[in-house]
Amino acid sequence: MSAITLNDTEFSKGDLWVFGYGSLMWRPGFEFLERVPARLIGEHRALCVYSFVHRGTPEKPGLVLGLDRGGACRGIAFRVAEKNRAAIIAYLREREQVTSVYREVMRSVWLENEARQRVSALVYVVDRGHVQYAGRLSLAEQLRHVLQGHGQSGVNRDYVLSTVKAIEAEGFRDSQLHRLAAMLHDQHQPPLPAENSDR
């Protein structure tokens, strides 16, 4: 399946805004001029993508985030200098479109700074028709996949917990991810010492 990407003519001239809602929040990997908390309306953050490369394998898929239909999402908008735009788009495509599970789109996001302005930002939205779409998993199923996931970019558990930490650092909350993070912490609690039966 070929990647769904934008044509050059679909990008407005000038600096480029990129909206990050997962690992881009804590590991953008590109140079930017400005980093601003932002809100996107119409889609929500969800662990809705089976990861066959970065955080899992085809045999033991992990789960990574996508933007799925409905609701809203708070994340980070990065402003990229026009001179670096082509190189950074190429970098993002290589990073995000390994298996073409995302659609590359432009969306309106509202910057949560003093200006409170609306900007058009590059966003990667899940393709619901892709074989890796995982938008119907229960929380227990999500936990199982995250616990088993390990790929080229590392352990799936670390990905989820790093994203939750980045969300909290911005003063945001994502109830579904926070519930999963609590379950992940519970899975890694050391066992309580056995009580001494010699009384």
Residue frames as a rotation matrix with the C-alpha (Angstrom) as fourth column:
MET 1
0.582 0.813 0.000 0.00
0.813 -0.582 0.000 0.00
0.000 0.000 -1.000 0.00
SER 2
-0.277 -0.712 0.645 1.45
0.675 -0.622 -0.397 3.37
0.684 0.325 0.653 -1.01
ALA 3
-0.602 -0.041 -0.797 1.73
0.714 -0.474 -0.515 6.22
-0.356 -0.880 0.315 1.47
ILE 4
0.437 0.775 0.458 -0.98
0.850 -0.522 0.073 8.87
0.296 0.357 -0.886 1.41
THR 5
-0.372 -0.682 -0.630 1.01
0.776 -0.601 0.192 12.10
-0.509 -0.417 0.753 1.22
LEU 6
0.587 0.552 -0.592 0.36
0.232 -0.816 -0.530 15.70
-0.776 0.174 -0.607 0.25
ASN 7
0.425 -0.426 0.799 1.45
0.846 -0.127 -0.517 17.30
0.322 0.896 0.307 -3.00
ASP 8
-0.611 -0.750 -0.254 3.88
0.791 -0.592 -0.156 20.22
-0.033 -0.296 0.955 -2.76
THR 9
-0.646 0.406 0.647 1.09
0.078 -0.808 0.585 22.55
0.760 0.428 0.490 -3.90
GLU 10
0.391 0.863 -0.319 -0.98
0.403 0.151 0.903 21.63
0.828 -0.481 -0.289 -0.83
PHE 11
-0.003 -0.465 -0.886 1.55
0.982 -0.170 0.085 23.21
-0.190 -0.869 0.457 1.52
SER 12
0.948 0.305 0.090 1.16
0.314 -0.940 -0.130 26.96
0.045 0.151 -0.988 2.02
LYS 13
0.221 -0.905 0.364 4.21
0.328 -0.283 -0.901 29.14
0.919 0.319 0.234 1.52
GLY 14
0.240 -0.231 0.943 6.27
-0.753 -0.657 0.031 30.25
0.612 -0.718 -0.332 4.49
ASP 15
-0.706 -0.523 0.478 7.09
-0.706 0.469 -0.530 28.43
0.053 -0.712 -0.700 7.70
LEU 16
-0.171 0.596 -0.785 5.52
-0.197 0.759 0.620 25.03
0.965 0.261 -0.012 8.30
TRP 17
-0.133 0.207 0.969 3.64
-0.990 0.012 -0.138 24.02
-0.041 -0.978 0.203 11.45
VAL 18
-0.422 -0.019 -0.906 3.79
-0.182 0.981 0.064 20.35
0.888 0.192 -0.417 12.51
PHE 19
0.283 0.597 0.751 1.37
-0.907 -0.089 0.412 18.97
0.313 -0.797 0.516 15.13
GLY 20
-0.597 -0.545 -0.589 2.80
-0.254 0.825 -0.506 16.29
0.761 -0.152 -0.630 17.42
TYR 21
0.325 0.806 0.495 0.61
-0.831 -0.006 0.556 14.17
0.451 -0.592 0.668 19.69
GLY 22
0.977 -0.069 -0.204 2.80
0.140 0.925 0.354 11.12
0.164 -0.374 0.913 20.48
SER 23
0.392 -0.903 -0.177 6.55
0.855 0.287 0.433 10.61
-0.340 -0.321 0.884 20.35
LEU 24
0.005 -0.367 0.930 7.00
0.667 -0.692 -0.276 13.87
0.745 0.622 0.241 18.43
MET 25
0.852 0.356 0.384 6.10
-0.034 -0.694 0.719 15.64
0.523 -0.626 -0.579 21.70
TRP 26
0.828 -0.524 0.200 9.17
-0.229 0.009 0.973 14.25
-0.511 -0.852 -0.112 23.49
ARG 27
-0.189 -0.915 0.356 11.45
0.282 0.296 0.913 13.31
-0.940 0.273 0.202 20.61
PRO 28
0.676 0.537 -0.504 10.76
-0.275 -0.451 -0.849 15.51
-0.683 0.713 -0.157 17.58
GLY 29
0.188 -0.696 0.693 14.10
0.631 0.627 0.458 14.80
-0.753 0.351 0.556 15.94
PHE 30
0.088 -0.160 0.983 14.11
0.906 -0.398 -0.146 17.95
0.415 0.903 0.110 13.83
GLU 31
-0.841 -0.456 -0.291 15.06
0.529 -0.804 -0.271 21.61
-0.111 -0.382 0.917 14.19
PHE 32
0.175 0.940 0.292 12.24
0.904 -0.271 0.331 24.05
0.391 0.206 -0.897 14.93
LEU 33
-0.537 -0.312 0.784 11.81
0.166 -0.950 -0.264 27.76
0.827 -0.012 0.562 15.59
GLU 34
-0.463 0.531 0.710 8.96
-0.854 -0.482 -0.197 27.55
0.238 -0.698 0.676 18.06
ARG 35
-0.748 0.265 -0.608 7.24
0.326 0.945 0.012 24.94
0.578 -0.189 -0.794 20.22
VAL 36
-0.681 0.593 0.429 3.70
-0.704 -0.692 -0.161 25.77
0.202 -0.412 0.889 21.36
PRO 37
-0.761 0.550 0.345 1.01
0.235 0.729 -0.643 23.74
-0.605 -0.408 -0.684 23.16
ALA 38
-0.733 0.495 -0.467 -1.91
-0.673 -0.430 0.602 23.34
0.097 0.755 0.648 20.77
ARG 39
-0.347 0.724 0.597 -5.34
-0.139 0.590 -0.796 21.78
-0.928 -0.359 -0.104 20.38
LEU 40
-0.917 0.155 -0.367 -6.78
-0.346 0.147 0.927 19.96
0.198 0.977 -0.081 17.38
ILE 41
-0.305 0.896 0.321 -10.55
-0.549 0.110 -0.829 19.50
-0.778 -0.429 0.458 17.17
GLY 42
0.400 0.573 -0.715 -12.22
-0.916 0.248 -0.314 16.68
-0.003 0.781 0.625 15.24
GLU 43
0.408 -0.330 -0.851 -9.81
-0.073 0.918 -0.391 13.85
0.910 0.222 0.351 16.04
HIS 44
0.784 -0.106 0.611 -8.49
-0.619 -0.073 0.782 12.30
-0.038 -0.992 -0.123 19.24
ARG 45
-0.295 -0.948 -0.117 -5.26
-0.902 0.317 -0.293 10.61
0.315 0.019 -0.949 20.30
ALA 46
0.727 0.539 0.425 -5.57
-0.643 0.751 0.146 6.81
-0.241 -0.380 0.893 20.54
LEU 47
-0.476 -0.794 0.378 -3.41
-0.580 0.607 0.543 3.69
-0.661 0.040 -0.750 20.64
CYS 48
0.523 0.847 0.096 -5.02
-0.351 0.316 -0.881 2.63
-0.777 0.427 0.462 17.38
VAL 49
0.552 -0.422 -0.719 -2.07
-0.766 0.083 -0.637 1.44
0.329 0.903 -0.278 15.28
TYR 50
0.910 -0.353 0.217 -0.47
0.246 0.881 0.404 -2.01
-0.333 -0.314 0.889 15.43
SER 51
0.491 -0.818 -0.298 3.29
-0.837 -0.539 0.100 -1.45
-0.242 0.201 -0.949 15.37
PHE 52
0.978 -0.159 0.131 5.20
0.194 0.927 -0.322 -3.94
-0.070 0.341 0.937 13.23
VAL 53
0.380 -0.873 0.307 8.48
0.447 -0.117 -0.887 -1.98
0.810 0.474 0.345 13.11
HIS 54
-0.104 -0.508 0.855 9.18
-0.379 -0.775 -0.506 0.72
0.920 -0.376 -0.112 15.71
ARG 55
-0.369 0.031 0.929 7.56
-0.929 -0.043 -0.368 -0.85
0.028 -0.999 0.045 18.82
GLY 56
0.312 0.456 0.834 6.74
-0.443 0.846 -0.297 -4.39
-0.841 -0.277 0.465 17.75
THR 57
-0.857 -0.500 -0.127 7.03
-0.372 0.427 0.824 -7.01
-0.358 0.753 -0.552 15.03
PRO 58
-0.294 0.781 -0.551 4.48
-0.775 0.143 0.616 -8.68
0.560 0.608 0.563 12.72
GLU 59
-0.338 0.112 -0.935 4.65
0.279 0.960 0.015 -11.74
0.899 -0.256 -0.355 15.01
LYS 60
-0.122 0.260 -0.958 4.29
0.990 -0.042 -0.137 -9.72
-0.076 -0.965 -0.252 18.23
PRO 61
-0.065 0.129 0.989 2.76
0.503 -0.852 0.144 -6.35
0.862 0.507 -0.010 17.36
GLY 62
-0.734 -0.068 -0.676 3.00
0.618 -0.482 -0.621 -3.45
-0.284 -0.873 0.396 19.74
LEU 63
0.414 0.871 0.265 0.71
0.909 -0.411 -0.068 -0.41
0.050 0.269 -0.962 19.70
VAL 64
-0.788 -0.587 -0.184 1.47
0.591 -0.806 0.039 3.19
-0.172 -0.078 0.982 18.80
LEU 65
-0.206 0.725 -0.657 -0.59
0.288 -0.597 -0.749 6.33
-0.935 -0.343 -0.086 18.68
GLY 66
-0.711 0.105 0.695 -2.64
0.655 -0.259 0.709 7.72
0.255 0.960 0.115 15.86
LEU 67
-0.774 0.602 -0.197 -5.25
-0.463 -0.749 -0.473 10.42
-0.433 -0.275 0.859 15.53
ASP 68
-0.790 0.574 0.214 -8.64
0.612 0.725 0.315 8.77
0.026 0.380 -0.925 15.14
ARG 69
-0.461 0.680 0.570 -12.05
0.281 -0.497 0.821 10.15
0.842 0.539 0.037 14.25
GLY 70
0.510 0.860 0.000 -13.95
0.369 -0.219 0.903 12.38
0.777 -0.461 -0.429 16.69
GLY 71
0.668 -0.155 -0.728 -13.22
0.723 -0.097 0.684 14.41
-0.176 -0.983 0.047 19.81
ALA 72
0.852 -0.457 0.254 -10.18
-0.362 -0.867 -0.343 16.63
0.377 0.200 -0.904 20.30
CYS 73
0.568 -0.751 -0.337 -6.48
0.794 0.607 -0.016 16.30
0.217 -0.259 0.941 21.03
ARG 74
0.914 -0.406 -0.002 -4.02
-0.381 -0.861 0.337 18.48
-0.138 -0.308 -0.941 22.90
GLY 75
0.611 -0.767 0.197 -0.42
0.787 0.615 -0.048 18.24
-0.084 0.184 0.979 21.74
ILE 76
0.042 -0.704 -0.709 2.50
0.239 -0.682 0.691 20.35
-0.970 -0.199 0.140 20.57
ALA 77
0.933 0.162 0.321 2.73
0.353 -0.239 -0.905 22.51
-0.070 0.957 -0.280 17.44
PHE 78
0.015 -0.987 -0.158 6.26
0.562 -0.123 0.818 23.00
-0.827 -0.101 0.553 16.10
ARG 79
0.904 0.202 -0.377 7.06
-0.156 -0.664 -0.731 25.87
-0.398 0.720 -0.569 13.74
VAL 80
0.198 -0.810 0.552 9.63
0.715 0.504 0.484 24.90
-0.670 0.299 0.679 11.13
ALA 81
-0.157 -0.349 -0.924 11.58
-0.311 -0.870 0.382 27.45
-0.938 0.347 0.028 9.08
GLU 82
0.784 0.530 -0.323 10.59
-0.426 0.080 -0.901 27.56
-0.452 0.844 0.288 5.41
LYS 83
0.162 -0.812 -0.561 14.20
-0.960 0.002 -0.281 26.85
0.229 0.584 -0.779 4.34
ASN 84
-0.788 -0.480 0.385 14.12
-0.585 0.779 -0.226 23.55
-0.191 -0.404 -0.895 6.27
ARG 85
0.082 0.979 0.185 10.62
-0.855 0.164 -0.493 22.54
-0.513 -0.118 0.850 5.27
ALA 86
0.490 0.132 -0.862 11.43
-0.740 0.586 -0.331 20.07
0.461 0.800 0.384 2.47
ALA 87
-0.504 -0.778 -0.374 14.08
-0.397 0.594 -0.700 18.26
0.767 -0.204 -0.609 4.52
ILE 88
-0.799 0.221 0.560 11.83
-0.536 0.162 -0.829 17.97
-0.274 -0.962 -0.012 7.57
ILE 89
0.348 0.921 -0.177 8.85
-0.896 0.272 -0.350 16.73
-0.274 0.280 0.920 5.55
ALA 90
0.219 -0.362 -0.906 11.15
-0.557 0.716 -0.421 14.07
0.801 0.597 -0.045 4.07
TYR 91
-0.826 -0.547 0.136 12.34
-0.386 0.374 -0.843 13.15
0.411 -0.749 -0.520 7.59
LEU 92
-0.400 0.754 0.520 8.77
-0.755 0.050 -0.654 12.89
-0.519 -0.654 0.550 8.90
ARG 93
0.504 0.591 -0.630 7.69
-0.850 0.469 -0.240 10.72
0.153 0.657 0.738 5.98
GLU 94
-0.206 -0.673 -0.711 10.58
-0.386 0.723 -0.573 8.34
0.899 0.157 -0.408 6.58
ARG 95
-0.933 -0.175 0.316 9.72
-0.346 0.182 -0.920 8.18
0.104 -0.967 -0.231 10.28
GLU 96
-0.407 0.872 0.271 5.92
-0.621 -0.047 -0.782 8.06
-0.670 -0.487 0.561 10.13
GLN 97
0.471 0.686 -0.555 5.19
-0.851 0.189 -0.490 6.32
-0.231 0.703 0.672 6.83
VAL 98
-0.595 -0.761 0.260 7.27
-0.687 0.649 0.327 3.15
-0.417 0.016 -0.909 7.22
THR 99
-0.819 0.368 0.441 4.18
0.434 0.899 0.055 1.02
-0.376 0.236 -0.896 6.54
SER 100
-0.862 0.436 0.260 1.88
-0.052 -0.585 0.809 3.75
0.505 0.684 0.527 5.15
VAL 101
-0.414 0.729 -0.546 -0.58
0.889 0.452 -0.071 3.44
0.195 -0.514 -0.835 8.06
TYR 102
-0.205 0.304 -0.930 -0.99
0.479 -0.798 -0.366 7.23
-0.854 -0.521 0.018 8.37
ARG 103
0.420 0.333 0.844 -2.59
0.874 -0.398 -0.278 9.77
0.243 0.855 -0.458 6.07
GLU 104
-0.655 -0.666 -0.357 -0.58
0.706 -0.708 0.022 12.97
-0.267 -0.238 0.934 5.74
VAL 105
0.254 0.849 0.464 -3.03
0.873 -0.407 0.267 15.88
0.415 0.337 -0.845 6.03
MET 106
-0.837 -0.334 0.434 -3.22
0.132 -0.892 -0.432 19.56
0.531 -0.304 0.791 6.91
ARG 107
0.113 0.864 -0.491 -5.48
0.879 0.143 0.455 20.39
0.464 -0.483 -0.743 9.85
SER 108
0.179 0.037 0.983 -6.40
-0.260 -0.962 0.083 23.55
0.949 -0.271 -0.163 11.73
VAL 109
0.002 -0.177 -0.984 -4.92
0.901 0.427 -0.075 23.65
0.434 -0.887 0.160 15.22
TRP 110
0.776 0.302 0.554 -5.39
0.026 -0.893 0.450 26.30
0.630 -0.335 -0.701 17.88
LEU 111
-0.300 -0.949 -0.099 -2.22
0.310 0.001 -0.951 27.50
0.902 -0.316 0.294 19.56
GLU 112
0.698 0.538 -0.472 -2.54
0.584 -0.047 0.810 27.71
0.414 -0.842 -0.347 23.34
ASN 113
-0.495 -0.825 -0.274 -0.27
0.866 -0.441 -0.237 30.71
0.075 -0.354 0.932 23.80
GLU 114
-0.503 0.289 -0.815 -0.98
0.271 -0.842 -0.466 34.39
-0.821 -0.455 0.345 24.31
ALA 115
-0.858 0.129 -0.497 -1.86
-0.490 -0.495 0.718 34.86
-0.154 0.859 0.488 20.64
ARG 116
-0.275 0.767 0.580 -4.46
-0.051 0.590 -0.806 32.04
-0.960 -0.251 -0.123 20.69
GLN 117
-0.149 0.186 -0.971 -4.25
-0.924 -0.375 0.070 31.94
-0.351 0.908 0.227 16.91
ARG 118
0.659 0.366 0.657 -5.38
-0.055 0.895 -0.443 29.21
-0.750 0.256 0.610 14.55
VAL 119
-0.209 -0.762 -0.612 -2.77
-0.865 -0.148 0.479 27.78
-0.456 0.630 -0.629 12.19
SER 120
0.837 0.363 -0.409 -2.74
-0.529 0.729 -0.434 25.08
0.141 0.580 0.802 9.54
ALA 121
-0.008 -0.857 0.515 -0.45
-0.885 0.247 0.396 22.23
-0.466 -0.453 -0.760 10.59
LEU 122
-0.169 -0.181 -0.969 0.90
-0.663 0.748 -0.024 19.04
0.729 0.639 -0.246 9.07
VAL 123
-0.021 0.288 0.957 -0.62
-0.906 0.400 -0.140 16.07
-0.423 -0.870 0.253 10.90
TYR 124
-0.775 -0.193 -0.601 -0.43
-0.437 0.851 0.291 12.28
0.455 0.489 -0.744 10.58
VAL 125
-0.050 0.900 0.433 -3.90
-0.959 0.079 -0.274 10.72
-0.280 -0.429 0.859 10.94
VAL 126
-0.597 -0.190 0.780 -4.56
-0.164 0.980 0.114 6.98
-0.786 -0.060 -0.616 11.03
ASP 127
-0.539 0.419 -0.731 -5.86
-0.772 0.100 0.627 5.32
0.336 0.903 0.269 7.88
ARG 128
-0.099 0.593 0.799 -8.85
-0.807 0.421 -0.413 3.33
-0.582 -0.686 0.437 9.17
GLY 129
0.834 0.437 -0.338 -8.75
-0.551 0.611 -0.569 1.08
-0.042 0.660 0.750 6.11
HIS 130
-0.031 -0.948 -0.317 -5.19
-0.811 0.209 -0.547 -0.07
0.584 0.240 -0.775 6.76
VAL 131
0.339 0.115 -0.934 -4.46
0.136 0.976 0.169 -3.59
0.931 -0.184 0.315 8.03
GLN 132
-0.604 -0.667 -0.437 -2.63
0.548 0.051 -0.835 -2.05
0.579 -0.744 0.335 11.03
TYR 133
-0.304 0.566 0.767 -5.67
-0.574 -0.751 0.326 -0.10
0.760 -0.341 0.553 12.25
ALA 134
-0.614 -0.003 -0.789 -6.33
0.517 0.754 -0.406 -1.22
0.596 -0.657 -0.461 15.83
GLY 135
-0.738 0.274 0.617 -9.05
-0.411 -0.907 -0.088 1.16
0.536 -0.318 0.782 16.91
ARG 136
0.293 0.955 -0.033 -11.42
-0.601 0.211 0.771 -1.40
0.743 -0.206 0.636 18.40
LEU 137
-0.310 -0.502 -0.807 -9.25
0.310 0.749 -0.585 -2.96
0.899 -0.432 -0.077 21.10
SER 138
0.837 0.519 -0.174 -10.31
0.287 -0.145 0.947 -3.11
0.466 -0.842 -0.270 24.74
LEU 139
0.573 -0.633 0.521 -8.03
-0.786 -0.605 0.130 -1.68
0.233 -0.483 -0.844 27.42
ALA 140
0.527 -0.354 0.773 -7.01
-0.316 0.763 0.564 -5.22
-0.789 -0.542 0.290 28.42
GLU 141
0.750 -0.238 0.617 -6.08
0.633 0.532 -0.563 -6.01
-0.194 0.813 0.550 24.81
GLN 142
0.763 -0.497 0.413 -4.10
-0.207 -0.793 -0.573 -2.78
0.612 0.352 -0.708 24.57
LEU 143
0.542 -0.551 0.634 -2.21
-0.783 -0.057 0.619 -3.72
-0.305 -0.832 -0.463 27.73
ARG 144
0.638 -0.273 0.720 -1.34
0.213 0.961 0.176 -7.15
-0.740 0.040 0.671 26.33
HIS 145
0.765 -0.337 0.548 0.07
0.574 -0.030 -0.819 -5.68
0.292 0.941 0.171 23.11
VAL 146
0.682 -0.525 0.510 2.04
-0.514 -0.839 -0.177 -2.96
0.521 -0.141 -0.842 24.90
LEU 147
0.573 -0.459 0.679 3.57
-0.587 0.348 0.731 -5.49
-0.572 -0.817 -0.070 27.30
GLN 148
0.553 -0.350 0.756 4.71
0.493 0.869 0.043 -7.75
-0.672 0.349 0.653 24.44
GLY 149
0.951 -0.017 0.308 5.82
0.273 -0.417 -0.867 -5.00
0.143 0.909 -0.392 22.05
HIS 150
0.296 -0.908 -0.298 9.50
0.028 -0.303 0.952 -4.45
-0.955 -0.290 -0.064 21.27
GLY 151
0.848 0.066 0.526 10.79
0.518 0.103 -0.849 -3.07
-0.111 0.992 0.053 17.98
GLN 152
0.159 -0.854 0.495 13.51
0.799 -0.184 -0.573 -1.06
0.581 0.486 0.653 16.28
SER 153
-0.035 -0.123 0.992 12.82
-0.188 -0.974 -0.127 2.01
0.982 -0.191 0.011 18.43
GLY 154
-0.828 -0.396 0.397 12.65
-0.450 0.049 -0.892 0.11
0.334 -0.917 -0.219 21.71
VAL 155
-0.841 0.481 -0.247 10.17
0.538 0.703 -0.466 -1.24
-0.050 -0.525 -0.850 24.24
ASN 156
-0.288 0.832 0.475 6.50
0.450 -0.320 0.834 -0.42
0.846 0.453 -0.282 23.73
ARG 157
0.432 0.428 -0.794 5.95
0.893 -0.083 0.442 0.19
0.123 -0.900 -0.418 27.46
ASP 158
-0.407 -0.686 -0.603 8.60
0.718 -0.649 0.253 2.93
-0.565 -0.330 0.756 27.42
TYR 159
-0.822 0.165 0.545 6.89
0.382 -0.550 0.743 4.61
0.422 0.819 0.389 24.46
VAL 160
0.199 0.980 0.001 3.55
0.580 -0.118 0.806 4.79
0.790 -0.159 -0.592 26.29
LEU 161
0.460 -0.030 -0.888 5.04
0.865 -0.211 0.455 5.99
-0.201 -0.977 -0.071 29.58
SER 162
-0.667 -0.731 -0.145 7.25
0.651 -0.666 0.363 8.59
-0.362 0.148 0.920 27.87
THR 163
-0.564 0.546 0.619 4.21
0.368 -0.505 0.781 9.96
0.739 0.668 0.084 26.05
VAL 164
0.513 0.757 -0.404 2.20
0.691 -0.085 0.718 10.15
0.509 -0.648 -0.567 29.28
LYS 165
0.017 -0.610 -0.792 5.11
0.873 -0.377 0.309 11.96
-0.487 -0.697 0.527 30.94
ALA 166
-0.878 -0.349 0.327 5.24
0.475 -0.713 0.515 14.47
0.054 0.608 0.792 28.07
ILE 167
-0.082 0.940 0.330 1.47
0.462 -0.258 0.849 15.02
0.883 0.222 -0.413 28.29
GLU 168
0.576 0.283 -0.767 1.72
0.813 -0.107 0.572 15.64
0.080 -0.953 -0.291 32.04
ALA 169
-0.419 -0.836 -0.355 4.66
0.826 -0.513 0.233 18.03
-0.377 -0.196 0.905 31.56
GLU 170
-0.823 0.181 0.539 2.37
0.245 -0.742 0.623 20.25
0.513 0.645 0.566 29.49
GLY 171
-0.823 0.549 0.145 -0.38
-0.387 -0.357 -0.850 20.13
-0.415 -0.756 0.506 32.10
PHE 172
-0.223 0.746 -0.627 -2.58
-0.835 0.186 0.518 17.97
0.504 0.639 0.581 29.86
ARG 173
-0.461 0.106 0.881 -4.40
-0.492 0.795 -0.353 14.76
-0.738 -0.597 -0.315 30.73
ASP 174
-0.323 0.367 -0.872 -5.43
-0.795 0.396 0.460 11.87
0.514 0.842 0.164 28.52
SER 175
0.189 0.464 0.865 -7.74
-0.943 0.332 0.028 9.63
-0.274 -0.821 0.500 30.54
GLN 176
0.960 0.204 -0.192 -7.37
-0.259 0.906 -0.334 6.50
0.106 0.371 0.923 28.39
LEU 177
0.280 -0.938 -0.205 -3.56
-0.042 0.202 -0.979 6.68
0.959 0.283 0.017 28.25
HIS 178
-0.308 -0.379 0.873 -3.35
-0.844 -0.315 -0.434 7.48
0.440 -0.870 -0.223 31.96
ARG 179
0.623 0.572 0.533 -5.45
-0.739 0.654 0.161 4.39
-0.256 -0.494 0.831 32.79
LEU 180
0.882 -0.341 -0.326 -3.16
0.076 0.784 -0.616 2.24
0.466 0.519 0.717 30.66
ALA 181
-0.040 -0.946 0.320 -0.05
-0.352 -0.287 -0.891 3.80
0.935 -0.148 -0.322 32.25
ALA 182
0.041 0.129 0.991 -1.40
-0.999 0.002 0.041 2.95
0.003 -0.992 0.129 35.72
MET 183
0.930 0.326 0.169 -1.91
-0.319 0.945 -0.072 -0.66
-0.184 0.013 0.983 34.61
LEU 184
0.571 -0.795 -0.206 1.64
0.064 0.293 -0.954 -0.77
0.819 0.531 0.218 33.22
HIS 185
-0.206 -0.620 0.757 3.02
-0.763 -0.383 -0.521 0.51
0.613 -0.685 -0.394 36.53
ASP 186
0.444 0.467 0.765 1.02
-0.853 0.482 0.201 -2.16
-0.275 -0.742 0.612 38.40
GLN 187
0.960 -0.074 -0.270 2.50
-0.070 0.871 -0.486 -4.86
0.271 0.485 0.831 36.16
HIS 188
0.188 -0.981 -0.042 6.02
0.202 0.081 -0.976 -3.80
0.961 0.175 0.214 37.18
GLN 189
0.487 -0.001 0.873 5.51
-0.791 -0.425 0.441 -3.40
0.371 -0.905 -0.207 40.93
PRO 190
-0.626 -0.719 -0.302 7.96
-0.474 0.659 -0.584 -5.54
0.618 -0.223 -0.754 42.95
PRO 191
0.156 0.719 -0.678 6.19
0.257 0.633 0.730 -8.31
0.954 -0.289 -0.086 44.91
LEU 192
0.491 0.082 0.867 5.48
-0.745 -0.477 0.467 -7.63
0.452 -0.875 -0.173 48.56
PRO 193
-0.647 -0.760 -0.050 7.78
-0.604 0.552 -0.575 -9.52
0.465 -0.342 -0.817 50.96
ALA 194
0.023 0.643 -0.766 6.21
0.142 0.756 0.639 -12.68
0.990 -0.123 -0.074 52.31
GLU 195
0.464 0.205 0.862 5.03
-0.770 -0.387 0.506 -12.46
0.438 -0.899 -0.021 55.90
ASN 196
-0.674 -0.733 -0.093 7.11
-0.536 0.571 -0.622 -14.37
0.509 -0.369 -0.778 58.39
SER 197
0.295 0.862 -0.413 5.03
-0.306 0.495 0.813 -17.33
0.905 -0.113 0.410 59.55
ASP 198
-0.241 -0.439 -0.865 7.25
0.708 0.530 -0.466 -17.97
0.663 -0.725 0.184 62.59
ARG 199
0.258 0.430 0.865 5.42
-0.233 -0.841 0.488 -16.10
0.937 -0.328 -0.117 65.32
